[in-house]
Amino acid sequence: MSVVFIVQNILYIAIVVYGPALALETVTGLDRWTAVWVSGAVCIFYTSIGGLKAVVWTDTLQILLMFAGFLSIIVDGALNFGGFSEIIKRADEGGRLIWNDFRGDVTRRHSFWSIVFGGTFGVWGAFFCVTQSYTQRMMACRSRRDMRIAVYGGYIGIVIILIFAMLTGFVAYASYQCCDPINAGWISSRDQLIPYLAVDRFKNTPGAASLFVIGAYGGTLSTVSSGINSMATVFISDFIKPNENSIKFFNPTEKNYTILVKVASVIFGVICIALTYMVESLGDGILQAALSINGMLGGPTLAIFFMGALMPPVNKWGAHIGWFVGASLAVWTYIGSQIYPPSGEQTRVLPRSTFSCNASQIEIIDIPIEDENDPPIAKMYALSYMYLGTFAFIGCLVVGILVSLVTPREKKLKPEVIRNVFSFAPPRFQSFITCGVHPESYEDDPDNDFKRESKVNPVFNENDSETASEL
């Protein structure tokens, strides 16, 4: 899992760095690759020097800058159109405002089900539940109460960011409803649309467009610094410390580990920036690519933790083979979607017009045409990218259970890996799900050092009266 986490972060960060570089190029004309290396160098510097503390404090400032960037466009749009009611009206007339799409078609890019199930079992579920970067922040809290405040505050922050992103999209559509900058040839990628909107709207207000760029860079630096710090921590904790005695010419002192973490941060940062060059080949849809990678690798990882917490019969063979099969299915589907792009009928691309542009008076509808020579399996590749994580999750879960049923199970499980969450079920089912070990059978065992009544998390201070009283 440590190798998977590092690979996932490297690929994700490489994509994340590229987006704001496009924004800076659109606003200032600065070469995008210069912007990539400059922003990466700044991020590597303060992450390697300050560690987790620097990452947390800069994240706090950067989230405020992100809100400021969003609000600059949202407020300007509301003032320009005489209130947000007109913006919402235009979005509704253009078919961009859909609240009741409950169809179960898995090829629909965004629907109620793709957001709920795709987000839960693919992107957000894996991020909030099993990623080291998020867990590291929770474990850095002083008490369980502080951890809960941080977690719930993070949920609220994500919701606010998504709402702001939605409103910003509404402003962009209202501004270019009859003159799409992409079809007009003014920009080359849809990832440049919002930066172009900022330049267009604030061209007569010096410094205002830069506020949006600062907000975009705030989000990037936050993600990059978190990922680099997490990868360095995982590398030291999972690969160096367990083998410190067998590493020649290495003295495992606290000072040397501190230096090693800083060196690892620099190395991982440089690798991430170097891989950014391959992102350009992805074309449009940087956000879609980032979410796809998180889903493809995060979905089966979430399934591993799910099986570990609720399904003790699943053994190491089931977990390993299940993860490999689940991730392979998702990667295969993603690669297939790049080779055989879904047709406009499958993705339901909405029309974009250049009717009122000075460059053209012809309405253009940008809908991919389905190639009649595509093989029948190409229809499977039309699966919404939001479902890639869910697809991998289900594949890992099913294969993991089946493999565990046909391979030798653990004869004697350690008591600490058993959680009797199925106490409501019949005894036979409980016996099967816990491999014949009931919590009641070992709680009174004098040879068992695990005491269930000791429920205080050892990570926190045992003298934390609030934590102890809650449990």
C-alpha positions in Angstrom: 0.0 0.0 0.0 2.9 2.4 0.6 4.2 2.0 -2.9 0.7 2.5 -4.3 0.3 5.7 -2.2 3.6 7.1 -3.5 2.8 6.3 -7.1 -0.7 7.8 -6.8 0.6 11.0 -5.2 3.3 11.4 -7.8 0.8 11.1 -10.7 -1.8 13.3 -9.0 0.7 16.1 -8.1 2.1 16.1 -11.6 -1.4 16.9 -12.9 -2.3 19.4 -10.2 0.9 21.5 -10.8 0.1 21.8 -14.5 -3.3 23.5 -14.1 -2.3 26.7 -12.4 0.7 27.0 -14.8 -1.9 27.3 -17.6 -3.7 29.9 -15.6 -0.5 32.0 -15.1 0.3 31.6 -18.8 -3.2 32.8 -19.8 -3.1 35.8 -17.4 0.6 37.0 -17.7 1.9 35.3 -20.8 4.6 33.6 -18.8 5.8 30.3 -20.3 3.8 27.4 -18.6 6.9 25.3 -18.0 8.7 28.2 -16.3 5.7 28.6 -14.1 5.7 24.8 -13.3 9.3 24.8 -12.1 9.0 28.1 -10.2 5.9 27.0 -8.3 7.4 23.6 -7.7 10.7 25.0 -6.4 8.8 27.3 -3.9 6.7 24.4 -2.7 9.7 22.0 -2.3 11.7 24.7 -0.4 9.2 25.4 2.4 8.0 21.8 2.6 11.5 20.4 3.1 12.6 23.1 5.5 9.4 23.4 7.6 7.9 19.9 7.5 4.3 19.2 8.5 4.1 22.4 10.6 4.9 24.6 7.6 2.5 22.6 5.4 -0.4 23.1 7.8 0.2 26.8 8.3 0.6 27.5 4.6 -2.5 25.4 3.9 -4.5 27.6 6.2 -3.4 30.8 4.4 -3.8 29.2 0.9 -7.4 28.1 1.5 -8.3 31.8 2.3 -6.6 32.8 -0.9 -8.7 30.2 -2.8 -11.9 31.6 -1.3 -10.8 35.1 -2.3 -10.1 34.0 -5.9 -13.5 32.4 -6.2 -15.4 35.3 -4.7 -13.7 37.8 -6.9 -15.3 36.2 -10.0 -18.6 35.3 -8.3 -19.2 38.9 -6.9 -18.1 40.5 -10.2 -20.5 38.2 -12.1 -23.4 39.0 -9.8 -22.8 42.8 -10.2 -22.4 42.5 -13.9 -25.7 40.6 -14.4 -27.7 42.6 -11.8 -27.9 39.7 -9.4 -27.4 36.0 -9.4 -31.0 35.3 -10.4 -30.1 36.2 -14.0 -27.1 33.9 -13.9 -29.1 31.0 -12.6 -31.8 31.7 -15.3 -29.3 31.5 -18.1 -27.7 28.3 -16.7 -31.2 26.7 -16.5 -32.1 27.8 -20.1 -28.9 26.3 -21.4 -29.5 23.0 -19.7 -26.6 23.5 -17.3 -28.8 23.4 -14.1 -29.9 19.8 -13.5 -31.1 18.9 -10.0 -33.2 15.9 -10.6 -31.1 13.5 -12.8 -31.6 10.2 -11.0 -31.1 8.0 -14.1 -28.9 5.0 -13.5 -27.1 5.3 -16.8 -23.4 4.8 -15.9 -22.2 6.6 -19.0 -23.6 9.9 -17.8 -20.6 12.0 -16.7 -22.4 13.7 -13.8 -25.7 12.6 -12.2 -26.9 12.1 -8.7 -25.7 8.5 -8.6 -22.3 9.2 -10.2 -21.6 11.9 -7.7 -22.8 10.0 -4.7 -21.5 6.5 -5.4 -18.6 7.6 -7.5 -17.5 10.2 -4.9 -18.0 7.9 -1.9 -16.3 4.8 -3.2 -13.8 6.4 -5.4 -12.5 9.9 -4.8 -13.7 11.4 -1.5 -14.1 8.1 0.4 -10.5 7.1 -0.3 -9.2 10.6 0.4 -10.9 11.1 3.7 -10.6 7.5 5.0 -7.4 5.8 3.9 -4.9 8.4 2.5 -1.7 9.0 4.6 -1.8 12.8 4.0 -5.2 13.1 5.7 -4.5 10.6 8.4 -1.2 12.3 9.2 -3.1 15.5 9.9 -5.6 13.7 12.1 -2.9 12.0 14.1 -1.1 15.3 14.6 -4.1 16.7 16.6 -3.6 16.9 20.3 -6.8 15.1 21.3 -9.8 13.2 19.7 -11.9 16.3 20.2 -9.4 18.4 18.1 -9.4 15.6 15.5 -13.2 15.7 15.1 -13.2 19.5 14.8 -10.5 19.2 12.0 -12.4 16.4 10.2 -15.8 18.0 10.3 -14.2 21.4 9.4 -12.6 19.7 6.4 -16.0 18.4 5.3 -17.5 21.9 5.5 -14.5 23.4 3.7 -14.8 20.9 0.8 -18.5 21.7 0.5 -17.9 25.4 0.4 -15.2 25.0 -2.3 -17.5 22.9 -4.5 -20.3 25.4 -4.2 -17.9 28.2 -5.1 -16.7 26.2 -8.1 -20.2 25.6 -9.2 -21.1 29.3 -9.0 -18.0 30.3 -10.8 -19.0 27.9 -13.6 -22.4 29.5 -13.8 -20.7 32.9 -14.2 -18.5 31.6 -17.0 -21.5 30.2 -18.8 -23.6 33.3 -18.4 -20.7 35.4 -19.8 -20.0 33.2 -22.8 -23.4 31.7 -23.4 -23.4 32.9 -27.0 -19.7 33.2 -27.6 -17.6 30.2 -26.5 -13.9 31.2 -26.3 -12.8 27.6 -27.2 -14.8 27.3 -30.4 -13.9 30.9 -31.3 -10.3 29.9 -31.1 -9.4 32.4 -28.4 -8.1 29.7 -26.0 -6.7 26.3 -26.8 -8.0 24.3 -23.8 -11.1 24.3 -21.6 -8.7 24.3 -18.6 -7.9 27.9 -19.6 -11.5 29.1 -19.6 -11.8 30.4 -16.0 -8.4 32.2 -16.2 -9.5 33.7 -19.5 -12.7 34.8 -17.8 -10.7 36.5 -15.0 -8.5 38.4 -17.5 -11.6 39.4 -19.6 -13.6 40.6 -16.6 -10.8 42.4 -14.8 -8.8 43.8 -17.7 -9.7 47.4 -16.6 -9.0 46.7 -13.0 -5.3 46.4 -12.4 -4.4 43.6 -10.0 -7.8 42.0 -9.8 -7.0 39.2 -12.2 -4.0 38.3 -10.2 -6.2 37.7 -7.2 -7.7 34.7 -9.1 -4.3 33.4 -10.0 -3.2 33.7 -6.4 -6.2 31.6 -5.4 -5.5 29.0 -8.1 -1.9 28.8 -6.9 -3.0 28.5 -3.3 -4.9 25.3 -4.1 -1.9 23.9 -6.0 0.7 24.7 -3.4 -1.5 23.2 -0.7 -1.9 20.0 -2.6 1.7 19.7 -3.7 3.2 20.5 -0.2 0.8 18.0 1.5 1.7 15.3 -1.0 5.4 15.8 -0.9 5.5 15.8 2.9 3.3 12.7 3.1 5.4 10.7 0.6 8.6 11.6 2.4 7.0 10.5 5.7 5.8 7.2 4.2 9.2 6.5 2.6 11.0 7.0 5.9 8.5 5.2 8.1 7.8 2.2 5.9 11.1 1.6 4.0 13.9 3.1 6.0 13.1 2.6 9.7 12.2 -1.1 9.4 15.6 -1.7 7.7 17.7 0.9 9.4 20.1 -1.8 10.9 20.8 -3.3 7.5 21.6 0.0 5.8 25.3 0.5 5.6 26.9 3.9 6.4 23.7 5.1 8.0 23.5 6.1 11.7 19.8 6.0 12.7 19.8 9.1 14.9 17.0 11.7 15.0 19.2 14.3 13.3 20.0 12.0 10.4 16.3 11.1 10.0 15.5 14.8 9.9 18.0 15.3 7.2 16.8 12.3 5.3 13.2 13.5 5.4 14.3 16.8 3.8 16.3 15.1 1.1 13.4 12.7 0.4 11.0 15.8 0.1 13.3 17.4 -2.5 13.7 14.2 -4.5 9.9 13.5 -4.6 9.2 17.1 -5.5 11.6 17.0 -8.4 10.1 13.7 -9.7 6.6 15.2 -9.5 7.6 18.3 -11.5 9.5 16.2 -14.1 6.4 14.0 -14.7 4.4 17.2 -15.3 5.7 17.1 -18.9 3.6 14.1 -19.7 0.4 15.9 -18.6 0.3 18.0 -21.7 -0.3 14.9 -23.7 -3.6 14.3 -21.8 -5.2 17.3 -23.7 -8.3 18.8 -22.2 -9.7 17.8 -18.8 -7.0 18.1 -16.2 -9.5 17.8 -13.4 -11.0 14.7 -15.0 -7.6 13.1 -15.3 -6.8 13.9 -11.6 -10.0 12.5 -10.3 -9.6 9.4 -12.6 -6.2 8.6 -11.1 -7.4 9.1 -7.6 -10.4 6.8 -8.3 -8.4 4.1 -10.1 -5.9 3.7 -7.2 -8.0 5.0 -4.3 -11.0 2.7 -5.0 -9.3 -0.6 -4.5 -7.3 0.8 -1.6 -10.5 1.8 0.2 -11.8 -1.8 -0.5 -8.8 -3.2 1.2 -9.5 -1.2 4.4 -13.2 -2.0 4.1 -12.4 -5.8 4.0 -9.9 -5.5 6.8 -12.3 -3.7 9.1 -15.5 -5.7 8.4 -14.4 -9.0 6.8 -11.8 -10.9 8.9 -12.1 -14.1 6.6 -10.4 -12.1 3.8 -6.8 -13.2 3.9 -3.6 -11.7 2.4 -4.1 -13.5 -0.9 -7.5 -12.2 -1.3 -6.4 -8.7 -0.4 -3.4 -8.6 -2.8 -5.1 -10.3 -5.8 -8.3 -8.3 -5.2 -6.5 -5.0 -5.2 -4.5 -5.9 -8.4 -7.7 -7.0 -10.2 -9.7 -4.0 -9.1 -7.0 -1.5 -10.1 -6.4 -3.3 -13.4 -10.0 -3.2 -14.4 -10.2 0.6 -13.7 -6.9 1.3 -15.5 -7.9 -0.8 -18.5 -11.2 1.1 -18.7 -9.5 4.5 -18.5 -6.9 3.6 -21.2 -9.7 2.3 -23.4 -11.6 5.6 -23.0 -8.5 7.4 -24.3 -8.2 5.2 -27.3 -11.9 5.1 -28.1 -13.4 8.3 -26.7 -17.1 8.1 -25.9 -19.4 9.5 -28.5 -21.5 12.6 -27.9 -24.6 10.4 -27.6 -23.0 8.6 -24.7 -21.5 11.6 -22.9 -24.3 13.9 -23.8 -22.1 16.9 -24.5 -24.1 20.1 -24.4 -23.9 22.6 -27.3 -21.6 25.5 -27.3 -22.2 28.5 -29.5 -20.2 31.3 -31.2 -23.3 33.0 -32.5 -22.5 36.5 -31.1 -18.7 36.4 -31.5 -17.1 38.9 -33.7 -15.0 36.1 -35.2 -17.9 34.1 -36.4 -21.7 34.2 -36.9 -22.1 30.4 -37.1 -23.4 28.4 -34.3 -21.1 25.5 -33.5 -22.2 22.3 -31.6 -19.2 20.5 -30.3 -20.3 16.9 -30.1 -17.9 14.0 -30.7 -18.9 11.7 -33.6 -19.0 8.0 -32.9 -16.8 6.0 -35.2 -18.7 3.1 -36.8 -15.6 1.0 -36.9 -15.1 1.0 -33.1 -15.3 -2.5 -31.6 -18.3 -3.4 -29.4 -16.3 -3.2 -26.2 -15.7 0.5 -26.9 -19.2 1.1 -25.4 -17.8 -0.2 -22.1 -15.2 2.5 -22.1 -17.9 5.1 -22.0 -18.2 4.5 -18.3 -18.2 7.8 -16.5 -14.9 8.7 -15.0 -16.7 9.3 -11.7 -17.4 5.5 -11.5 -13.8 4.4 -12.1 -13.1 4.3 -8.3 -16.4 2.5 -7.7 -15.7 0.0 -10.4 -12.3 -0.7 -8.9 -13.8 -0.9 -5.4 -16.4 -3.5 -6.4 -13.8 -5.5 -8.4 -11.4 -5.6 -5.5 -14.2 -6.5 -3.0 -15.6 -9.4 -5.1 -12.3 -10.9 -6.1 -10.9 -10.5 -2.6 -13.8 -12.4 -1.1 -13.8 -15.2 -3.7 -10.0 -15.7 -3.5 -10.2 -15.9 0.3 -12.8 -18.6 0.1 -10.7 -20.9 -2.0 -7.3 -20.2 -0.2 -6.3 -21.2 3.3 -7.6 -18.9 6.0 -5.8 -17.8 9.1 -6.2 -20.5 11.7 -5.9 -18.1 14.6 -6.6 -14.5 14.2 -5.1 -11.9 16.6 -7.8 -10.6 18.9 -7.0 -7.0 18.0 -8.0 -7.5 14.4 -11.5 -8.7 15.4 -14.3 -6.1 15.8 -17.7 -7.7 16.5 -19.7 -5.2 14.4 -22.1 -8.1 13.5 -23.4 -8.7 17.0 -26.9 -8.3 15.7 -26.5 -11.3 13.3 -27.2 -15.0 14.0 -24.4 -16.9 15.9 -23.5 -19.0 12.9 -22.9 -15.9 10.7 -20.8 -14.3 13.5 -18.7 -17.4 13.8 -18.1 -17.4 10.0 -17.3 -13.7 9.7 -14.9 -13.8 12.6 -13.3 -17.1 11.6 -14.8 -18.8 14.6 -13.5 -16.3 17.1 -16.1 -14.3 19.1 -15.0 -11.3 21.1 -16.6 -12.9 24.2 -14.3 -15.9 23.8 -11.1 -14.0 24.3 -12.0 -11.1 26.5 -11.8 -13.4 29.6 -8.8 -15.3 28.3 -6.0 -14.9 30.9 -3.4 -15.5 28.2 -4.7 -12.6 26.1 -3.0 -9.3 26.7 -5.5 -7.4 24.6 -8.0 -5.8 26.9 -11.1 -4.6 25.2 -12.1 -2.4 28.1 -9.0 -0.3 27.4 -10.5 1.9 24.7 -8.4 5.0 24.9 -6.5 5.6 21.7 -2.8 5.3 22.7 -2.0 8.0 20.1 -3.6 10.6 22.3 -2.7 11.6 25.9 -4.1 9.0 28.2 -4.8 11.8 30.7 -7.2 13.4 28.3 -10.2 13.4 30.5 -12.5 14.4 27.7 -11.5 11.5 25.6 -11.7 9.0 28.4 -15.1 10.2 29.5 -16.5 9.9 26.0 -15.4 6.3 25.8 
